[in-house]
Amino acid sequence: MQLINIDDMKQVVRHVVIGENEPAWFHGPAGCGKSQGAEQACAEEDAQLIDFRLGQYDSVDLRGFPGVDALTNTTVWHMPSTLPFIGNPKFDPDRKKVIFFDEADHAREGVKGITYQLTQERRVGEHVLQPNTFIMLAGNRAQDKGIGGKTPGPLNNRCTHYEVGPDADVWCFWAATQPRIPAEFLAFLQFRKELISTFDPKSPAPEFATPRTWEKAAHYFTNQAMPERIRDASIEGSIGAGPAAELNAFVRVIKDMPSLKQIAADPEGSPLFESKPEIRWALAVGIGGEMDTATVPAFQRYLNRLDPEFAILAWQLGLRKKEELLGTPQFIDMSRKHQAIFAAANRG
């Protein structure tokens, strides 16, 4: 199965789920961002997301419940209000809608059976989905040791399958736009990308790092009202003892780095910290967050003194925050040298 990241997942929603009207099934470990990816993809496509946690429902929730037609004295099925069937007044028939069957691997057998017809024929019994409705599913993998069971072959065969994995770069570029995720976290996960996910199904520890728990830890980190002891315990309780200890050590080290104002004032004379890559990552992240059309000439002179990967990271983060940087001479020069900048800009 092809391994993709969250940015790729959004492209699958755009081109496969909506573009080709083909159901897609996203498999991945807990906390890797599948649900957030679905939300972001639908927002970008101006489509209504119908988040349907399949593991929490019974077959009657999809089929509806029976009643008696007073005119014909025959049994009829009343449609459920939670799905966009034709005639359901809760859903705008003119708007794109994406049904997201999350926790699909957790579903009861009867529910999985009904999902056969929904994914293949776009109907359940006499209830037909509105024409501009699209379907995608998500769930954990068998090796993740969740509560999910085996998914039946006929349902598998109705979908196109993708494995979604955590990606430190994708998470950092998204996190750069979030007000409660500080630059220290972005710099740390660029320095230690492998810690974006520490999930091990064999480990007895309940806590482990994932994109979801890094976001949670960032919120604890920035909560000034939280007592320090509680904050430290909460960060460790979300991402695990090992990543938390490394994060704390990283934050202590980068306190020695110069201010960005110093670098902007003296880009040729500011230190480069060749022996401390963690500070270089932090400087690149900081510059990316602060650069604008006024400061970019000075910052670029400093970035030119660093290895290319630091300059590229700074520009990728900077472009995420300020699109006007695309028109600067410094970006034009950088984009000629490093095509990766263009890829980041196009994804953003």
N, C-alpha and C positions, 0 to 999 in steps of 0.2 A: 504494500500500500504506500502511495506517495506521501512523504512527510511534508507538510506545509506549515507556515506560520499564520498569525492572525491577519496580517495584511493580505496574504494569499487567500485566506478564507473569505475575506470580503470580496475579493475578485471572483471567487467561485460563486458567491451569492449573486453577484452582478451578472456574470456571463452564463452560468449553468442553471442556477435555480430560477432566476428571473428571465435571463436572455433566452435560454433553451426550454424553460418550463419543465426542467427535469429535477426530481427530488434528489437532494444530496444528503449524505450522512457523514457527520463529522465525529470521529473517534479521538479521544485524547484523555490524558490523565487529569485528575481533579485539579482545579485551580489554574488551568493553563490559559483561560480566557475565552472559551468557546461562547459562553453566554454574552459576554461583553462584545465579542466580535460580531455576533448576530445583531445586537442592538446597534452597533456602529454601522454595519452594512445597511440595515434598513433605514437608518437615519440618512445616510448618504444617498440612498435611492428614493427617498421620500415615500417609503412604503410603511404601512402600519404593521408593526410586529405583534403577532398573536402568540404570546409565550404560553405554551401548553405543556405542563410538566406531566408527561405521559405516565410516569411511574406512580402518580398520585390519583389516577382515575380508574373507574370501572368501565366496562363496556357500555353500560347504560348512558354514561356521560358523553359518549360519541354517537350512539345509536338513537338516543332519546327514550321516551317512555310511551307505552301504548295507551290508547284510549279508544272509545267507540264513536264512530261517525253516526250522529243521530239520524241522518237521512238514509244512509245505506245499511245501517246496523252492522257495519264491518269494522274490523280493527284498523286503526290508523296510528302512525308513530308521530308524536310531537317532537319537532327538532330541538336539539339542545341550543341554548342561547349563546354558548361559548364559542361556536364555530361559525364561519361566514358562509352559511348555506344560502342559496337563493331564497329570498323571502324573509330572511332574518333582518329585522329593522335596526339592529344594533350596529350593523356594518354598512359603510358607504359603498354601494356597488361600483362607483366610479373610481375608487381609490385602489392602488396596488396594496395587496396584503400578503404577508408571508407568515404562514403557520410554522412555528418553531416547536417541533415535538422534542423537547429536551427530556433527558432521563429516559430515552427510548429503550435502552437496554434493561431498565428496571420495570418495564411495563408487564402487567399480568398477561397470561397467555391469550385470554379472550380479547384483550385490548389490542395485542399485537395482530390478532386475526382480523379485527376490524380495520386496522391500519393498512392491511393488504389492499383493500378496496379503495381506501382514501388515496394512497400513493399511486395506484395504477389507474383507477377509473375516476378519481376525483369526486367520489360520492360515497355515501353510506346508505344503503337501501334506496329509498325514494328521495333522500335529501342530497342535492347536488351543490357542489361548491360554486361560488360566484366565479365568473370566467377569469378575472384578473387576480386569482389567488394562487400562491405558490407554496411549495412545501420543502422544508428541510428538517433533518433530525440530528440529534447529538446524543452522545453517551460516552461512558468510560470504556476502556479496553478490558479484555478478559484478564490481562496480567495486572490490572490495577487493584484487584481484590475487593471491588466494591460489591454492592448487593445485587448487581445485575446478573441476569441469567443469559443463557445462550440465545442468540437471536435466530429466528427461523430462516432457512434458506430462501423461501419464496419472497419474504420481505426484504432480505438482503439484496436479492436480485433485482428488485424494483428501484434500487437507489444506486447512485454513484458514490463511492466511499473514499474518504480522505482521512489521514491521520494528522491531527493538529498537535504541534509541539510548541513548547515555550521558546521564545527567541528574545535574548537580552536586548538586542538592538531595537527590535520592534517595540518592546515594552518601554524602553527609554525614550524613544521618539514620541510615543503616546504620552508618557509620564511628563515630558517636558511641557505639555500644555495643561497640566493639572496643578491647581494652585497649592494643594497640600502635599505635594511630593517634592521634597527639597533637592537641590542640586547635588548634595552629598550622596544621595541614593543613586542618582544617575551615574555619577562619577564612579562610585563603588562597583556598580554592576557592569560598567564598561571595563573596569580593572579586573573584575572576577566574574566574567560572563557565565561561567558554568554554575554559579550559585543561583541563577534565576530559578532553577528547580532542583531540589534535593530529594525529591520523592523516591523512596525505596520501599516497595511492597513487603520486603522482608524485615524492615526495621520495626521494632515494637513501639518506637516513639510516636506519639500522636501528632506532634508538630513537625512541619517540614516547610521548606521554602517553595513558593510558587508565585507566579505573577499576582495572583489574588492576595496572598499573604504579605508580599512585599508592599503592596499598596496599603494594606492594613497597618503594617509596621511603620510606614511613612507617616500615617495619620497619628500614631502614638508619638512618634519622634517630634512632630511639630506641635503637639498639644502642650502649650506652656502652663496650663492649669494642672496638669497631671504631676503628682509627686515623682521625683526622679527614680526612686526605688520601684514604684509601680510602673513607670514608663519602661524601665529596663526589663522588668519581668514580663511586661506585655509584649515588647519587641521579641524577646527570646521565646515567649509562648506562641508567637505567630510564625516566625521563620526558623526557629530551632536554635540551640545553643551555639553550634559551630558558626553559622553565618552571622549571628548576633555578635559574637566575640570578634570576628573579623571586621564587621562593620564598625564597632566601637574603636578598634585599633586604627582603622582607616581614618575615621573622623578626627582622632587625636593627631595623626600624622599631618593631615592637610591643614591643620591650624597654623602650621609654619609657612604656608605659602603666602606670597605677597598679595596685596589687594589688587583688584582689577584696575583701580584708579592709578596705582603705581605703574602697572604694565602699560596702560594707555599713555601715561606721561613719559615713559622711557622704554619703548618697546625694544630698542637695540641693546640697552644696558641691563634689563631685568634678567634675573637668573633663569637658567633652563632646567635645573634639577635633573641632570642626566642620570644620577644614581637613584632617583626616587620616582619611578614611573607612576606611582599612585598620585603624586602631586601633579604630574603632567596631565593625567586623565582629569583630575579635578579642575585644573586650569582650563583645559579644553571645554569642559562642560560649562564652567563659569563664563568663559568668553562667548560661547554660543548663546547663553541666556542674556548676555548684556549687549552684544553687538547690535548696532543700528547704523543708519547711513552716516551719522556723525562720527562714530567711534571706529568704524570698520577699517579705515586706512591705517590707524595705529595698531589695532589688534592684528591686522593681516601682516604687518611687518614683524610682529612677534611670532605669529603662527608660522611664518616662512622659515623661522629658525628651528622649528620643531620637526619631528618626523611626520611624514604625510598623514598617517592615520589620525594624529591629534588634530591637525588642521581640518581634515575631512569631517571628523566628529563635530567640531565646533560649527562648521558651516551647515551640516545637516540639522543640528539643533537650532541654529539661528534662523534658517529658512522656515522651519516649522512655526516659529513665533512671528517672524516678520517677512512677509512675502516681498516687501519693497527692496529687500537686499538683492533680489534677482537682477535688478537693473544697475547694480554698482560695478565699476570697473574691476574691483577686487574679485567679485564673483565670476565675472566673465573670464578673468585670467585663471582663477582656480578651476573653473569648469572645463577649460581647455586642457588643463594638466591632469584632472582627476574626474573621469567619467562617472564615478560613483556618486558625485554630487548631483548630477542630472537625475540619476535613478532615485535618489532620496527626494528630490524636488517633485518628480512626477508622481511618486507614491503619496506625497503629502496632500 
